[in-house]
Amino acid sequence: MKISTIKELLGAQAVCCEEMLDHDVKAACGSDMMSDVLAYVKNQALLLTGLVNAQVIRTAEMMDMICIVFVRSKEPTPEMIELAQDSGIVLLTTNMRMYEACGLLYSNGLGKVGEADG
Protein backbone atom coordinates (compact mmCIF):
# COMPACT_ATOMS: atom_id res chain seq x y z
CA MET A 1 0.00 0.00 0.00
CA LYS A 2 1.38 3.40 -0.91
CA ILE A 3 1.99 5.89 1.90
CA SER A 4 -0.24 8.33 0.01
CA THR A 5 -3.10 5.82 0.33
CA ILE A 6 -2.43 5.45 4.06
CA LYS A 7 -2.49 9.23 4.39
CA GLU A 8 -5.82 9.38 2.60
CA LEU A 9 -7.42 6.48 4.52
CA LEU A 10 -6.44 7.97 7.87
CA GLY A 11 -7.31 11.55 6.93
CA ALA A 12 -3.73 12.31 7.95
CA GLN A 13 -1.55 15.34 7.40
CA ALA A 14 2.03 14.97 6.16
CA VAL A 15 4.56 16.66 8.43
CA CYS A 16 7.75 15.90 6.51
CA CYS A 17 9.23 13.93 3.61
CA GLU A 18 6.12 14.33 1.45
CA GLU A 19 8.25 13.48 -1.58
CA MET A 20 8.24 9.86 -0.33
CA LEU A 21 4.45 9.42 -0.32
CA ASP A 22 4.67 7.15 -3.37
CA HIS A 23 6.71 4.53 -1.47
CA ASP A 24 5.08 1.17 -0.76
CA VAL A 25 4.47 -0.24 2.71
CA LYS A 26 3.69 -3.94 3.11
CA ALA A 27 3.09 -4.16 6.87
CA ALA A 28 2.65 -2.04 9.96
CA CYS A 29 2.63 -2.17 13.73
CA GLY A 30 1.06 -0.02 16.42
CA SER A 31 2.73 0.59 19.76
CA ASP A 32 3.52 3.27 22.29
CA MET A 33 6.28 1.12 23.80
CA MET A 34 9.47 1.41 21.78
CA SER A 35 10.98 -1.52 23.70
CA ASP A 36 8.23 -3.75 22.24
CA VAL A 37 8.92 -2.39 18.76
CA LEU A 38 12.60 -3.23 19.14
CA ALA A 39 11.91 -6.69 20.61
CA TYR A 40 9.02 -7.98 18.54
CA VAL A 41 8.71 -6.07 15.29
CA LYS A 42 10.42 -7.28 12.14
CA ASN A 43 10.00 -6.21 8.53
CA GLN A 44 7.52 -3.46 9.32
CA ALA A 45 7.78 -0.27 7.32
CA LEU A 46 5.09 1.70 9.17
CA LEU A 47 4.79 2.53 12.87
CA LEU A 48 1.59 3.90 14.40
CA THR A 49 2.12 5.49 17.80
CA GLY A 50 0.88 8.11 20.21
CA LEU A 51 4.30 8.53 21.77
CA VAL A 52 5.92 11.85 20.90
CA ASN A 53 9.64 11.97 21.60
CA ALA A 54 12.89 11.67 19.67
CA GLN A 55 13.25 8.00 20.66
CA VAL A 56 10.37 7.15 18.29
CA ILE A 57 12.36 8.46 15.32
CA ARG A 58 15.54 6.71 16.46
CA THR A 59 13.68 3.43 16.93
CA ALA A 60 12.08 3.68 13.49
CA GLU A 61 15.47 4.40 11.97
CA MET A 62 17.04 1.36 13.68
CA MET A 63 14.21 -0.85 12.42
CA ASP A 64 14.43 0.49 8.83
CA MET A 65 10.91 1.92 8.96
CA ILE A 66 10.02 4.53 6.37
CA CYS A 67 6.89 6.05 7.89
CA ILE A 68 5.53 6.98 11.31
CA VAL A 69 1.89 7.87 11.90
CA PHE A 70 1.16 9.79 15.08
CA VAL A 71 -2.35 9.00 16.29
CA ARG A 72 -4.70 10.94 18.59
CA SER A 73 -3.72 14.28 17.00
CA LYS A 74 -0.19 14.06 18.41
CA GLU A 75 2.30 16.43 16.79
CA PRO A 76 6.04 15.75 16.48
CA THR A 77 8.43 18.32 17.88
CA PRO A 78 10.75 20.34 15.64
CA GLU A 79 13.65 18.13 16.82
CA MET A 80 11.74 15.01 15.76
CA ILE A 81 10.92 16.51 12.38
CA GLU A 82 14.59 17.32 11.78
CA LEU A 83 15.65 13.79 12.76
CA ALA A 84 13.01 12.29 10.46
CA GLN A 85 14.08 14.48 7.54
CA ASP A 86 17.72 13.49 8.07
CA SER A 87 16.68 9.80 8.12
CA GLY A 88 14.20 9.97 5.25
CA ILE A 89 11.23 8.94 7.39
CA VAL A 90 7.78 10.20 6.45
CA LEU A 91 5.85 11.66 9.39
CA LEU A 92 2.05 11.73 9.33
CA THR A 93 -0.42 12.79 11.99
CA THR A 94 -4.07 11.76 12.31
CA ASN A 95 -6.81 12.46 14.81
CA MET A 96 -7.82 8.77 14.83
CA ARG A 97 -7.14 6.57 17.84
CA MET A 98 -4.59 3.80 17.32
CA TYR A 99 -7.19 1.01 17.42
CA GLU A 100 -9.28 2.69 14.74
CA ALA A 101 -6.28 3.53 12.53
CA CYS A 102 -4.79 0.01 12.73
CA GLY A 103 -8.16 -1.60 12.02
CA LEU A 104 -8.83 0.65 9.06
CA LEU A 105 -5.43 -0.05 7.50
CA TYR A 106 -5.74 -3.79 8.08
CA SER A 107 -9.26 -3.95 6.66
CA ASN A 108 -8.01 -2.14 3.55
CA GLY A 109 -5.31 -4.72 2.88
CA LEU A 110 -2.22 -3.64 4.80
CA GLY A 111 -0.56 -6.80 6.14
CA LYS A 112 0.07 -7.73 9.74
CA VAL A 113 3.29 -8.91 11.40
CA GLY A 114 4.71 -11.84 9.45
CA GLU A 115 2.62 -11.35 6.32
CA ALA A 116 5.18 -8.99 4.78
CA ASP A 117 7.63 -11.88 4.51
CA GLY A 118 5.52 -13.79 2.06
Biotite code that builds the C-alpha atoms (Angstrom):
import biotite.structure as struc

atoms = struc.array([
    struc.Atom([0.000, 0.000, 0.000], chain_id="A", res_id=1, res_name="MET", atom_name="CA", element="C"),
    struc.Atom([1.383, 3.396, -0.909], chain_id="A", res_id=2, res_name="LYS", atom_name="CA", element="C"),
    struc.Atom([1.993, 5.889, 1.896], chain_id="A", res_id=3, res_name="ILE", atom_name="CA", element="C"),
    struc.Atom([-0.237, 8.334, 0.015], chain_id="A", res_id=4, res_name="SER", atom_name="CA", element="C"),
    struc.Atom([-3.101, 5.819, 0.327], chain_id="A", res_id=5, res_name="THR", atom_name="CA", element="C"),
    struc.Atom([-2.427, 5.447, 4.057], chain_id="A", res_id=6, res_name="ILE", atom_name="CA", element="C"),
    struc.Atom([-2.487, 9.231, 4.393], chain_id="A", res_id=7, res_name="LYS", atom_name="CA", element="C"),
    struc.Atom([-5.823, 9.379, 2.597], chain_id="A", res_id=8, res_name="GLU", atom_name="CA", element="C"),
    struc.Atom([-7.424, 6.475, 4.517], chain_id="A", res_id=9, res_name="LEU", atom_name="CA", element="C"),
    struc.Atom([-6.440, 7.972, 7.869], chain_id="A", res_id=10, res_name="LEU", atom_name="CA", element="C"),
    struc.Atom([-7.306, 11.545, 6.930], chain_id="A", res_id=11, res_name="GLY", atom_name="CA", element="C"),
    struc.Atom([-3.733, 12.314, 7.947], chain_id="A", res_id=12, res_name="ALA", atom_name="CA", element="C"),
    struc.Atom([-1.554, 15.340, 7.397], chain_id="A", res_id=13, res_name="GLN", atom_name="CA", element="C"),
    struc.Atom([2.029, 14.971, 6.165], chain_id="A", res_id=14, res_name="ALA", atom_name="CA", element="C"),
    struc.Atom([4.558, 16.663, 8.433], chain_id="A", res_id=15, res_name="VAL", atom_name="CA", element="C"),
    struc.Atom([7.751, 15.899, 6.512], chain_id="A", res_id=16, res_name="CYS", atom_name="CA", element="C"),
    struc.Atom([9.231, 13.928, 3.611], chain_id="A", res_id=17, res_name="CYS", atom_name="CA", element="C"),
    struc.Atom([6.116, 14.328, 1.446], chain_id="A", res_id=18, res_name="GLU", atom_name="CA", element="C"),
    struc.Atom([8.254, 13.482, -1.582], chain_id="A", res_id=19, res_name="GLU", atom_name="CA", element="C"),
    struc.Atom([8.243, 9.864, -0.331], chain_id="A", res_id=20, res_name="MET", atom_name="CA", element="C"),
    struc.Atom([4.449, 9.418, -0.323], chain_id="A", res_id=21, res_name="LEU", atom_name="CA", element="C"),
    struc.Atom([4.673, 7.151, -3.370], chain_id="A", res_id=22, res_name="ASP", atom_name="CA", element="C"),
    struc.Atom([6.713, 4.525, -1.469], chain_id="A", res_id=23, res_name="HIS", atom_name="CA", element="C"),
    struc.Atom([5.077, 1.174, -0.758], chain_id="A", res_id=24, res_name="ASP", atom_name="CA", element="C"),
    struc.Atom([4.468, -0.238, 2.708], chain_id="A", res_id=25, res_name="VAL", atom_name="CA", element="C"),
    struc.Atom([3.690, -3.943, 3.110], chain_id="A", res_id=26, res_name="LYS", atom_name="CA", element="C"),
    struc.Atom([3.094, -4.160, 6.869], chain_id="A", res_id=27, res_name="ALA", atom_name="CA", element="C"),
    struc.Atom([2.648, -2.045, 9.964], chain_id="A", res_id=28, res_name="ALA", atom_name="CA", element="C"),
    struc.Atom([2.627, -2.171, 13.732], chain_id="A", res_id=29, res_name="CYS", atom_name="CA", element="C"),
    struc.Atom([1.055, -0.024, 16.418], chain_id="A", res_id=30, res_name="GLY", atom_name="CA", element="C"),
    struc.Atom([2.727, 0.585, 19.763], chain_id="A", res_id=31, res_name="SER", atom_name="CA", element="C"),
    struc.Atom([3.521, 3.268, 22.293], chain_id="A", res_id=32, res_name="ASP", atom_name="CA", element="C"),
    struc.Atom([6.275, 1.119, 23.797], chain_id="A", res_id=33, res_name="MET", atom_name="CA", element="C"),
    struc.Atom([9.468, 1.409, 21.782], chain_id="A", res_id=34, res_name="MET", atom_name="CA", element="C"),
    struc.Atom([10.977, -1.521, 23.702], chain_id="A", res_id=35, res_name="SER", atom_name="CA", element="C"),
    struc.Atom([8.230, -3.747, 22.238], chain_id="A", res_id=36, res_name="ASP", atom_name="CA", element="C"),
    struc.Atom([8.917, -2.390, 18.762], chain_id="A", res_id=37, res_name="VAL", atom_name="CA", element="C"),
    struc.Atom([12.602, -3.234, 19.139], chain_id="A", res_id=38, res_name="LEU", atom_name="CA", element="C"),
    struc.Atom([11.912, -6.694, 20.613], chain_id="A", res_id=39, res_name="ALA", atom_name="CA", element="C"),
    struc.Atom([9.022, -7.980, 18.535], chain_id="A", res_id=40, res_name="TYR", atom_name="CA", element="C"),
    struc.Atom([8.712, -6.073, 15.289], chain_id="A", res_id=41, res_name="VAL", atom_name="CA", element="C"),
    struc.Atom([10.424, -7.282, 12.139], chain_id="A", res_id=42, res_name="LYS", atom_name="CA", element="C"),
    struc.Atom([9.998, -6.209, 8.527], chain_id="A", res_id=43, res_name="ASN", atom_name="CA", element="C"),
    struc.Atom([7.522, -3.465, 9.316], chain_id="A", res_id=44, res_name="GLN", atom_name="CA", element="C"),
    struc.Atom([7.780, -0.269, 7.320], chain_id="A", res_id=45, res_name="ALA", atom_name="CA", element="C"),
    struc.Atom([5.089, 1.702, 9.173], chain_id="A", res_id=46, res_name="LEU", atom_name="CA", element="C"),
    struc.Atom([4.790, 2.534, 12.872], chain_id="A", res_id=47, res_name="LEU", atom_name="CA", element="C"),
    struc.Atom([1.593, 3.899, 14.397], chain_id="A", res_id=48, res_name="LEU", atom_name="CA", element="C"),
    struc.Atom([2.124, 5.486, 17.803], chain_id="A", res_id=49, res_name="THR", atom_name="CA", element="C"),
    struc.Atom([0.880, 8.113, 20.206], chain_id="A", res_id=50, res_name="GLY", atom_name="CA", element="C"),
    struc.Atom([4.304, 8.529, 21.770], chain_id="A", res_id=51, res_name="LEU", atom_name="CA", element="C"),
    struc.Atom([5.917, 11.845, 20.901], chain_id="A", res_id=52, res_name="VAL", atom_name="CA", element="C"),
    struc.Atom([9.640, 11.975, 21.602], chain_id="A", res_id=53, res_name="ASN", atom_name="CA", element="C"),
    struc.Atom([12.891, 11.672, 19.675], chain_id="A", res_id=54, res_name="ALA", atom_name="CA", element="C"),
    struc.Atom([13.252, 7.997, 20.660], chain_id="A", res_id=55, res_name="GLN", atom_name="CA", element="C"),
    struc.Atom([10.373, 7.155, 18.293], chain_id="A", res_id=56, res_name="VAL", atom_name="CA", element="C"),
    struc.Atom([12.362, 8.460, 15.320], chain_id="A", res_id=57, res_name="ILE", atom_name="CA", element="C"),
    struc.Atom([15.542, 6.714, 16.460], chain_id="A", res_id=58, res_name="ARG", atom_name="CA", element="C"),
    struc.Atom([13.676, 3.429, 16.931], chain_id="A", res_id=59, res_name="THR", atom_name="CA", element="C"),
    struc.Atom([12.076, 3.675, 13.492], chain_id="A", res_id=60, res_name="ALA", atom_name="CA", element="C"),
    struc.Atom([15.466, 4.403, 11.971], chain_id="A", res_id=61, res_name="GLU", atom_name="CA", element="C"),
    struc.Atom([17.039, 1.360, 13.682], chain_id="A", res_id=62, res_name="MET", atom_name="CA", element="C"),
    struc.Atom([14.207, -0.845, 12.423], chain_id="A", res_id=63, res_name="MET", atom_name="CA", element="C"),
    struc.Atom([14.432, 0.488, 8.834], chain_id="A", res_id=64, res_name="ASP", atom_name="CA", element="C"),
    struc.Atom([10.908, 1.925, 8.961], chain_id="A", res_id=65, res_name="MET", atom_name="CA", element="C"),
    struc.Atom([10.024, 4.533, 6.366], chain_id="A", res_id=66, res_name="ILE", atom_name="CA", element="C"),
    struc.Atom([6.887, 6.052, 7.888], chain_id="A", res_id=67, res_name="CYS", atom_name="CA", element="C"),
    struc.Atom([5.527, 6.978, 11.314], chain_id="A", res_id=68, res_name="ILE", atom_name="CA", element="C"),
    struc.Atom([1.886, 7.866, 11.898], chain_id="A", res_id=69, res_name="VAL", atom_name="CA", element="C"),
    struc.Atom([1.161, 9.792, 15.083], chain_id="A", res_id=70, res_name="PHE", atom_name="CA", element="C"),
    struc.Atom([-2.345, 8.999, 16.294], chain_id="A", res_id=71, res_name="VAL", atom_name="CA", element="C"),
    struc.Atom([-4.698, 10.940, 18.594], chain_id="A", res_id=72, res_name="ARG", atom_name="CA", element="C"),
    struc.Atom([-3.718, 14.285, 17.005], chain_id="A", res_id=73, res_name="SER", atom_name="CA", element="C"),
    struc.Atom([-0.193, 14.059, 18.415], chain_id="A", res_id=74, res_name="LYS", atom_name="CA", element="C"),
    struc.Atom([2.300, 16.426, 16.793], chain_id="A", res_id=75, res_name="GLU", atom_name="CA", element="C"),
    struc.Atom([6.037, 15.747, 16.484], chain_id="A", res_id=76, res_name="PRO", atom_name="CA", element="C"),
    struc.Atom([8.432, 18.316, 17.884], chain_id="A", res_id=77, res_name="THR", atom_name="CA", element="C"),
    struc.Atom([10.754, 20.340, 15.637], chain_id="A", res_id=78, res_name="PRO", atom_name="CA", element="C"),
    struc.Atom([13.649, 18.131, 16.819], chain_id="A", res_id=79, res_name="GLU", atom_name="CA", element="C"),
    struc.Atom([11.737, 15.012, 15.765], chain_id="A", res_id=80, res_name="MET", atom_name="CA", element="C"),
    struc.Atom([10.920, 16.509, 12.378], chain_id="A", res_id=81, res_name="ILE", atom_name="CA", element="C"),
    struc.Atom([14.585, 17.322, 11.777], chain_id="A", res_id=82, res_name="GLU", atom_name="CA", element="C"),
    struc.Atom([15.649, 13.785, 12.762], chain_id="A", res_id=83, res_name="LEU", atom_name="CA", element="C"),
    struc.Atom([13.010, 12.289, 10.459], chain_id="A", res_id=84, res_name="ALA", atom_name="CA", element="C"),
    struc.Atom([14.085, 14.483, 7.543], chain_id="A", res_id=85, res_name="GLN", atom_name="CA", element="C"),
    struc.Atom([17.720, 13.485, 8.070], chain_id="A", res_id=86, res_name="ASP", atom_name="CA", element="C"),
    struc.Atom([16.683, 9.803, 8.122], chain_id="A", res_id=87, res_name="SER", atom_name="CA", element="C"),
    struc.Atom([14.202, 9.971, 5.248], chain_id="A", res_id=88, res_name="GLY", atom_name="CA", element="C"),
    struc.Atom([11.226, 8.936, 7.392], chain_id="A", res_id=89, res_name="ILE", atom_name="CA", element="C"),
    struc.Atom([7.779, 10.203, 6.452], chain_id="A", res_id=90, res_name="VAL", atom_name="CA", element="C"),
    struc.Atom([5.849, 11.658, 9.393], chain_id="A", res_id=91, res_name="LEU", atom_name="CA", element="C"),
    struc.Atom([2.053, 11.726, 9.331], chain_id="A", res_id=92, res_name="LEU", atom_name="CA", element="C"),
    struc.Atom([-0.419, 12.793, 11.985], chain_id="A", res_id=93, res_name="THR", atom_name="CA", element="C"),
    struc.Atom([-4.072, 11.761, 12.306], chain_id="A", res_id=94, res_name="THR", atom_name="CA", element="C"),
    struc.Atom([-6.813, 12.465, 14.811], chain_id="A", res_id=95, res_name="ASN", atom_name="CA", element="C"),
    struc.Atom([-7.818, 8.772, 14.826], chain_id="A", res_id=96, res_name="MET", atom_name="CA", element="C"),
    struc.Atom([-7.142, 6.570, 17.835], chain_id="A", res_id=97, res_name="ARG", atom_name="CA", element="C"),
    struc.Atom([-4.593, 3.802, 17.323], chain_id="A", res_id=98, res_name="MET", atom_name="CA", element="C"),
    struc.Atom([-7.192, 1.010, 17.423], chain_id="A", res_id=99, res_name="TYR", atom_name="CA", element="C"),
    struc.Atom([-9.282, 2.689, 14.737], chain_id="A", res_id=100, res_name="GLU", atom_name="CA", element="C"),
    struc.Atom([-6.279, 3.529, 12.531], chain_id="A", res_id=101, res_name="ALA", atom_name="CA", element="C"),
    struc.Atom([-4.793, 0.013, 12.726], chain_id="A", res_id=102, res_name="CYS", atom_name="CA", element="C"),
    struc.Atom([-8.165, -1.599, 12.024], chain_id="A", res_id=103, res_name="GLY", atom_name="CA", element="C"),
    struc.Atom([-8.826, 0.653, 9.058], chain_id="A", res_id=104, res_name="LEU", atom_name="CA", element="C"),
    struc.Atom([-5.430, -0.045, 7.496], chain_id="A", res_id=105, res_name="LEU", atom_name="CA", element="C"),
    struc.Atom([-5.742, -3.791, 8.076], chain_id="A", res_id=106, res_name="TYR", atom_name="CA", element="C"),
    struc.Atom([-9.262, -3.955, 6.660], chain_id="A", res_id=107, res_name="SER", atom_name="CA", element="C"),
    struc.Atom([-8.013, -2.141, 3.546], chain_id="A", res_id=108, res_name="ASN", atom_name="CA", element="C"),
    struc.Atom([-5.313, -4.718, 2.880], chain_id="A", res_id=109, res_name="GLY", atom_name="CA", element="C"),
    struc.Atom([-2.216, -3.641, 4.795], chain_id="A", res_id=110, res_name="LEU", atom_name="CA", element="C"),
    struc.Atom([-0.560, -6.802, 6.145], chain_id="A", res_id=111, res_name="GLY", atom_name="CA", element="C"),
    struc.Atom([0.071, -7.725, 9.738], chain_id="A", res_id=112, res_name="LYS", atom_name="CA", element="C"),
    struc.Atom([3.287, -8.907, 11.397], chain_id="A", res_id=113, res_name="VAL", atom_name="CA", element="C"),
    struc.Atom([4.713, -11.842, 9.454], chain_id="A", res_id=114, res_name="GLY", atom_name="CA", element="C"),
    struc.Atom([2.622, -11.350, 6.318], chain_id="A", res_id=115, res_name="GLU", atom_name="CA", element="C"),
    struc.Atom([5.180, -8.993, 4.778], chain_id="A", res_id=116, res_name="ALA", atom_name="CA", element="C"),
    struc.Atom([7.629, -11.884, 4.509], chain_id="A", res_id=117, res_name="ASP", atom_name="CA", element="C"),
    struc.Atom([5.516, -13.787, 2.061], chain_id="A", res_id=118, res_name="GLY", atom_name="CA", element="C"),
])
